[in-house]
Amino acid sequence: MTKKSQSLLGMSFFGPALVLLCIFLFLPMILTLVFSFTDFFALNPNLIHFTGLSNYFEVFQDEDFVMAFLNTVKFVLIIVPCQCLGALGLAMLINKVTYCKKYFKVAFFIPVVMSLAVVSNLWIQIYSPEGIMNAILGFFGIEAQPFINSASQALPSIAFMSVWQGMGYQMIIFLGALQGINPALYEAADLDHASAWRKFIDITLPEIKPICIFVLITVTIGAFRMLVQPMVMTGGGPSHSTYTVVYDIYETGTVNWEIGMASTLAIVFAFFVMILTVIQNVVTRDKDEFNDKPRHNKRRMKSIGRMFVKDTEAEYVDQSREA
């Protein structure tokens, strides 16, 4: 088969996927950028005018957008550390379990495959005044809490539910990374009488650092995209306390039919997430000192192991001579 025929065969397989990407991804992105400079109103598409940067100036003067942005940042500040640390902790516990390991992996992963709408409705019942959560609080003598019916408790309540729902996915990723660490490193650390904390700091974290960065970025982007949970559980309330940026984009574009303004909100939001992702990559990228530390620890563990072997051989020779 010639190179030309191979290229045509490859394009025949890649062509349909490329067409779908152009229709459902690239074209909407281009139209969103174009409409963000217009006053396009979906119910009257013939009256469309170029407005320049006026939409962008208006966005930052919109109180609903500012409130939605602050609420989204609060969601991110709660979800990202709790979900990442919780997933890492679960992965380390399951990695140490010798019995029923598959059961625990499936049990913690089940919420991930469930629909967000179903999970949200389930937690509405859990957070209700007669729900399980208030029953548990009542058992410890704590009075019933309003949870999602309170402006001060609704946001952390939804964030806690989101952490519970998505933790299993990151747990599986961390578990795969932990199982890929060379056991000889821990054996050498045991010979050095290293504590569990030192083994975690000097071996576990450096070995799974790329996975930690990947999980941190994906969880952050997912937290910024939160929409279904506040839409189903609170409708953005009470008092817009759970109103997010994506929710604002949805209502502006599909409820108010202001496609131009919704496109502007989407562009601003996407630009902010891109900047945040770049900052995360710069802050968490591998420095020379971090790159050298794992290799230094490996060399140190190996040298300890070699010293132990030499000492054992010398002791065996001495015992043979005495015999």
Buried (B, 14 or more C-beta within 10 A) or exposed (E): EEEEEEEEEEEEEEEEEEEEEEEEEEEEEEEBBEBBBBBBBEEEEEEBEEBEEBBBEEBEEBEBBEBBBEBBBBBBEBBBEBBBEBBBEBBBEBBEEEEEEEEBBEEBBEBBEEEBEEBBEBBBEBBBEEBEBBEEEEEEEEEBBBBBBBBEBBBBBBBBBBBBBBBBBBBBBBBEBBEEBEEEBBEBBEBBEBEEEEBEBBBBBBBBBEBBBBBBBBBBBBBBBBBBBBBBBBEBBBEBBBBBBBBBBBBBBEEEBBBBBBBBBBBBBBEBBEEBBEEBEEEBEEEEEEEEBBEEBBEBBEEBBEEEEEEEEEEEEEEEEEE
